[in-house]
């Protein structure tokens, strides 16, 4: 199957704060990429609606604007796919740095596991002749 997305998505659950109708409302991310994110909310959102967001990540807040592309409703929750609208360079850099840590965090498990297996195999080769 052909992937139409320009940027890889990372599944993360981060709080997101947005101002809507003069109230601060909290949502959470389900996944995120350089191009946008998928949100989960306990209230209605509309396709085409623009939102100002503050994504809270590892002690950093990423401020961005986005437009809702699609909505899915599940029981009393709404999931919305949102596309970022030209974030400022400083915020884009914060987002890119955050996604970079997510990417290496995912790969790091495999690297550490590989090093552990390689170390065990080398230890086996060194110890094996003595038994």
N, C-alpha and C positions, 0 to 999 in steps of 0.2 A: 504494500500500500504506500502511496506517495505522501510524504509529509509536506503539508502546505505552509507550515509555520516557518518563519524566517529565523527565529531564535529558539534554542532548546528551553523547555519548561522544567522547573524544579519544584517538586511537591514540598511545600512548607506551610506551616500554620503560624502566621504572624498577625498580630492585631493591626487593624487599620482604622484610623480615625478620620471622619469626614464631617464637615459642617453642612447641615441640610435644614433648610427652613429655620435658620437661626439656632439650631440645636446641634450639639456635638453627638455624633452617633458612632458607635464602635461596630466594626465588622471584622472579618478575618480573611486572610488569603488562603486559598486552597493550593494554588500553584502560582509561580511568577517567572517572568522572563524579561529580557531587555525590551520587548515590544509591548508587554501588557501583563495582565494577571487575571486570575479567576477568584472572585470574591464570594463569600457566603454571608448573607444578612438575614435578620429576623423581620424585615420589613420589605415593602414593595419597592422595586426599582423599575425604571422604564428604559426601554431600548431607545438609544439616542441621547439619553440624559448625560450631561457632563458633570463630573465630580472633581473636587479638590481633595486630594488624599494625603495623609501622613502615614506612611508605612513604618511600623516600629520593628527594628531588627537589631539584635545584638548590641544594644546601647546606642544605636544610630537611628535617626529619624530621616526617612527619605520622603521629601515633598514632591508631589507630582499631580498632574491633571490628566484626566482620562475621559474617554467616551464609552458608554456601554454599547456593546455590539450585539449581545444576545442574552436572553434570560431563560433559566430553567427553574421550575418550581417543584420542590419536594416537601410534602407535608406542610409544615409551617416555616420552612426556610426557602430562601431564594438564592440561587447561584447565578452570578452574572459574569460574563466575559467582558473585560474592559481593555481597550487599546490606549496606550499612553499617547498624550498629545505634546510633542516637542518639549521634553523636560529640559530645564536649564543644564548647562554643561556640568556644573558642580553636583547637581542631583543625579544626573546620568552617570557620573563617575562613581558616586556613592553606590548606586544600584549595580553598576558593573563590578565594583569591588566586592559587594555582598554576594553576587552570583558567582564570582570567582572563588570565594571561600566555600560556597555550597558545592561547586564542581569538584574542587580538590578534596573537600570533606568526603564526598562520595567515592572518589578514586583512592583516597588514602587508605580505606579499609582493605582494598585489594592489594595495594602496595605492601602494607604491613603484613598481611596474610602471606603474600609471596615471599617476603623476606624471612618470615618465620619458617615456612616450609623449606626454603633453601638452606637456612641455618641448620634445621633438623637433619636434612639430607647430608650436609657436609659433616656434621657431628657423627652421623651413622657411618660414613665412609672412613672417618678417622678411627672410630672405636671398633668397627667390625673386625679388622684383622686380629685384634687381641682376644676375640672369643671363639 
